[in-house]
Amino acid sequence: MTELHQAAAAGNLEQVLQILRKNKCSPNDKDVDWNNKTPLHWAAERGYTEIVRVLLEHGARPCLRTDYGWTPAHFAAESGHLPVLSLMHSFHAPLDKKDGSGDKPIRIAEIYGHKDCVQFLKGAEIEGVAFRKLAEESGNLEEDTDEEWGDKEAPKKKKRSSK
């Protein structure tokens, strides 16, 4: 776990900013000891909206996945962090990626009873598809896949902290 992972997981905004300003760590480093979570996964899971914003502004890729295929959006949906999902949507983060079991963040929000997140994600998925279509047609489509994840099959999904 890098210093940036620790600061993001602890909710220490000032330390996150310091680390990023000094280029000590990449916001896209994956922690192999924690199933390839990035600092953005930690911040999204814990609902640290301002840290999510700072990480995204410093190049964090919201499409990166854990060993089980979870994006930061899956973690935010599991924990019911609507402001995080909304912020990620404003950055055009993909909120509709399927994990290793075929579940999208909206399904995770349904499982955990976060009705406000489910409602938001219904609209956000439609808007995201439309945005990507327009971006592709104009030649401005940003990469929203995790090259390391690719088409590999993930192990059966475990619950909560094991992702």
PAZAMI-7613 format. One record per residue (C-alpha): residue number from 0; chain; x, y, z. Coordinates in nm, 4 decimals, m for minus. Each point is the difference from the previous one (the first is absolute). Example, Ala and Ser with C-alpha at 12.3 -4.5 7.8 and 13.67 -1.06 7.14 Angstrom:
REM residues 2
(atom 0,'A',(1.2300,m0.4500,0.7800))
(atom 1,'A',(0.1370,0.3440,m0.0660))
***
This chain:
REM residues 163
(atom 0,'A',(0.0000,0.0000,0.0000))
(atom 1,'A',(0.1524,0.3305,m0.1054))
(atom 2,'A',(m0.0035,0.3175,0.2034))
(atom 3,'A',(m0.2738,0.1282,m0.2314))
(atom 4,'A',(m0.2142,m0.3102,0.0551))
(atom 5,'A',(0.0321,0.0492,0.3761))
(atom 6,'A',(m0.0883,0.3700,m0.0127))
(atom 7,'A',(m0.3002,m0.0624,m0.2264))
(atom 8,'A',(m0.1256,m0.2865,0.2177))
(atom 9,'A',(0.0389,0.2116,0.3147))
(atom 10,'A',(m0.1764,0.3006,m0.1524))
(atom 11,'A',(0.3006,0.2272,0.0423))
(atom 12,'A',(m0.0587,0.2598,m0.2732))
(atom 13,'A',(0.3025,0.2137,0.0874))
(atom 14,'A',(0.2348,m0.2981,m0.0170))
(atom 15,'A',(m0.1546,m0.1134,m0.3300))
(atom 16,'A',(0.0584,0.3471,m0.1444))
(atom 17,'A',(0.3590,0.0077,0.1291))
(atom 18,'A',(0.0826,m0.3387,m0.1482))
(atom 19,'A',(m0.1519,0.0871,m0.3363))
(atom 20,'A',(0.1687,0.3419,m0.0175))
(atom 21,'A',(0.3383,m0.1599,0.0645))
(atom 22,'A',(m0.0704,m0.2806,m0.2504))
(atom 23,'A',(0.0937,m0.2555,0.2661))
(atom 24,'A',(m0.2528,m0.2576,m0.1212))
(atom 25,'A',(m0.2202,m0.0539,m0.3015))
(atom 26,'A',(m0.3727,0.0227,0.0682))
(atom 27,'A',(m0.0296,m0.3133,m0.2137))
(atom 28,'A',(0.2309,m0.2278,0.1971))
(atom 29,'A',(m0.1674,m0.3302,0.0828))
(atom 30,'A',(0.0586,m0.1616,0.3359))
(atom 31,'A',(0.0492,m0.3732,m0.0555))
(atom 32,'A',(m0.0414,m0.0687,0.3724))
(atom 33,'A',(m0.3524,0.1441,m0.0174))
(atom 34,'A',(m0.1212,m0.1663,m0.3220))
(atom 35,'A',(0.1330,0.2784,m0.2226))
(atom 36,'A',(m0.1906,0.2861,0.1580))
(atom 37,'A',(0.1111,0.3474,m0.1031))
(atom 38,'A',(m0.0194,0.3072,0.2234))
(atom 39,'A',(m0.3204,0.0898,m0.1875))
(atom 40,'A',(m0.1585,m0.3324,0.0976))
(atom 41,'A',(0.0728,0.0767,0.3666))
(atom 42,'A',(m0.1334,0.3556,m0.0142))
(atom 43,'A',(m0.3156,m0.1059,m0.1865))
(atom 44,'A',(m0.0660,m0.2861,0.2409))
(atom 45,'A',(0.0328,0.2253,0.3024))
(atom 46,'A',(m0.2001,0.2883,m0.1495))
(atom 47,'A',(0.2788,0.2582,m0.0007))
(atom 48,'A',(m0.1451,0.2174,m0.2750))
(atom 49,'A',(0.2686,0.2702,0.0075))
(atom 50,'A',(0.2774,m0.2578,m0.0141))
(atom 51,'A',(m0.1765,m0.1655,m0.2943))
(atom 52,'A',(m0.0114,0.3415,m0.1722))
(atom 53,'A',(0.3692,0.0685,0.0637))
(atom 54,'A',(0.1039,m0.3447,m0.1214))
(atom 55,'A',(m0.2063,0.0359,m0.3183))
(atom 56,'A',(0.1436,0.3468,m0.0606))
(atom 57,'A',(0.3487,m0.1510,0.0332))
(atom 58,'A',(m0.0605,m0.2710,m0.2579))
(atom 59,'A',(m0.1495,m0.2870,0.1990))
(atom 60,'A',(m0.1693,m0.2373,m0.2423))
(atom 61,'A',(m0.3481,m0.0972,0.1208))
(atom 62,'A',(m0.0069,m0.3008,m0.2334))
(atom 63,'A',(0.2735,m0.1909,0.1838))
(atom 64,'A',(m0.1166,m0.3238,0.1606))
(atom 65,'A',(0.0778,m0.2198,0.2954))
(atom 66,'A',(0.0715,m0.3712,m0.0377))
(atom 67,'A',(m0.3765,m0.0596,0.0006))
(atom 68,'A',(m0.0740,0.2642,m0.2598))
(atom 69,'A',(m0.1307,0.2684,0.2316))
(atom 70,'A',(0.0459,0.3600,m0.1079))
(atom 71,'A',(m0.0116,0.2850,0.2521))
(atom 72,'A',(m0.3672,0.0377,m0.0977))
(atom 73,'A',(m0.0738,m0.3524,0.1282))
(atom 74,'A',(0.1444,0.0937,0.3395))
(atom 75,'A',(m0.1905,0.3290,0.0167))
(atom 76,'A',(m0.3217,m0.1808,m0.0951))
(atom 77,'A',(0.0571,m0.2714,0.2622))
(atom 78,'A',(0.0461,0.2616,0.2712))
(atom 79,'A',(m0.2815,0.2258,m0.1226))
(atom 80,'A',(0.2165,0.3042,m0.0701))
(atom 81,'A',(m0.2220,0.1904,m0.2420))
(atom 82,'A',(0.2139,0.3187,0.0044))
(atom 83,'A',(0.3017,m0.2059,m0.1100))
(atom 84,'A',(m0.1967,m0.1622,m0.2820))
(atom 85,'A',(m0.1331,0.3385,m0.1079))
(atom 86,'A',(0.3474,0.1526,0.0001))
(atom 87,'A',(0.1442,m0.2905,m0.1956))
(atom 88,'A',(m0.2825,0.0357,m0.2525))
(atom 89,'A',(0.0846,0.3695,m0.0425))
(atom 90,'A',(0.3516,m0.1131,m0.0983))
(atom 91,'A',(m0.1551,m0.2440,m0.2537))
(atom 92,'A',(0.1231,m0.3011,0.1944))
(atom 93,'A',(m0.1455,m0.3279,m0.1237))
(atom 94,'A',(m0.2689,m0.0942,0.2513))
(atom 95,'A',(m0.1290,m0.3011,m0.1913))
(atom 96,'A',(0.2923,m0.2434,m0.0115))
(atom 97,'A',(m0.0714,m0.3629,0.0893))
(atom 98,'A',(0.2123,m0.1737,0.2616))
(atom 99,'A',(0.1248,m0.3586,m0.0150))
(atom 100,'A',(m0.3464,m0.1274,0.0926))
(atom 101,'A',(m0.1780,0.2169,m0.2560))
(atom 102,'A',(m0.1269,0.2562,0.2518))
(atom 103,'A',(m0.0009,0.3719,m0.0749))
(atom 104,'A',(0.0122,0.2620,0.2770))
(atom 105,'A',(m0.3788,0.0400,m0.0285))
(atom 106,'A',(m0.0457,m0.3668,0.0949))
(atom 107,'A',(0.2337,0.0410,0.2967))
(atom 108,'A',(m0.2035,0.3021,0.1170))
(atom 109,'A',(m0.3183,m0.2081,m0.0355))
(atom 110,'A',(0.1468,m0.2868,0.2041))
(atom 111,'A',(0.0906,0.2360,0.2848))
(atom 112,'A',(m0.3295,0.1908,m0.0124))
(atom 113,'A',(0.1351,0.3393,m0.1067))
(atom 114,'A',(m0.3097,0.1146,m0.1892))
(atom 115,'A',(0.1295,0.3534,m0.0572))
(atom 116,'A',(0.3125,m0.1404,m0.1649))
(atom 117,'A',(m0.2067,m0.2400,m0.2121))
(atom 118,'A',(m0.2197,0.2839,m0.1220))
(atom 119,'A',(0.3009,0.2171,m0.0791))
(atom 120,'A',(0.1873,m0.2795,m0.1769))
(atom 121,'A',(m0.2983,m0.0756,m0.2260))
(atom 122,'A',(0.0250,0.3478,m0.1501))
(atom 123,'A',(0.3780,0.0164,0.0159))
(atom 124,'A',(0.0377,m0.3221,m0.1999))
(atom 125,'A',(m0.2200,0.1381,m0.2792))
(atom 126,'A',(0.1887,0.3300,m0.0007))
(atom 127,'A',(0.3348,m0.1808,0.0053))
(atom 128,'A',(m0.0877,m0.2120,m0.3031))
(atom 129,'A',(m0.1179,0.3099,m0.1872))
(atom 130,'A',(0.3155,0.1912,0.0957))
(atom 131,'A',(0.2299,m0.2807,m0.1129))
(atom 132,'A',(m0.1892,m0.0303,m0.3295))
(atom 133,'A',(0.0355,0.3735,m0.0714))
(atom 134,'A',(0.3655,m0.0036,0.1046))
(atom 135,'A',(0.0707,m0.2965,m0.2258))
(atom 136,'A',(m0.1739,0.1650,m0.2947))
(atom 137,'A',(0.2065,0.3150,0.0482))
(atom 138,'A',(0.3231,m0.1944,0.0481))
(atom 139,'A',(0.0405,0.1138,0.3611))
(atom 140,'A',(m0.0719,m0.3250,0.1793))
(atom 141,'A',(0.2207,m0.0358,0.3065))
(atom 142,'A',(0.1234,m0.3418,0.0981))
(atom 143,'A',(m0.2307,m0.1471,0.2626))
(atom 144,'A',(0.1372,m0.3505,0.0299))
(atom 145,'A',(0.2531,m0.1549,0.2310))
(atom 146,'A',(0.2611,m0.1580,m0.2237))
(atom 147,'A',(0.1154,m0.2337,0.2781))
(atom 148,'A',(m0.3551,m0.1242,0.0578))
(atom 149,'A',(m0.0657,m0.0732,m0.3672))
(atom 150,'A',(m0.2180,m0.3007,m0.0619))
(atom 151,'A',(0.1323,m0.2108,0.2837))
(atom 152,'A',(m0.2504,m0.1867,0.2076))
(atom 153,'A',(m0.0086,0.1021,0.3635))
(atom 154,'A',(m0.0345,m0.2437,0.2871))
(atom 155,'A',(m0.3432,m0.0230,0.1564))
(atom 156,'A',(m0.0876,0.3270,0.1662))
(atom 157,'A',(0.0493,0.0225,0.3745))
(atom 158,'A',(m0.1994,0.2353,0.2170))
(atom 159,'A',(0.1029,0.3336,0.1533))
(atom 160,'A',(0.3626,0.0436,0.1005))
(atom 161,'A',(0.1370,m0.2819,m0.2130))
(atom 162,'A',(m0.0155,0.1855,m0.3300))
***
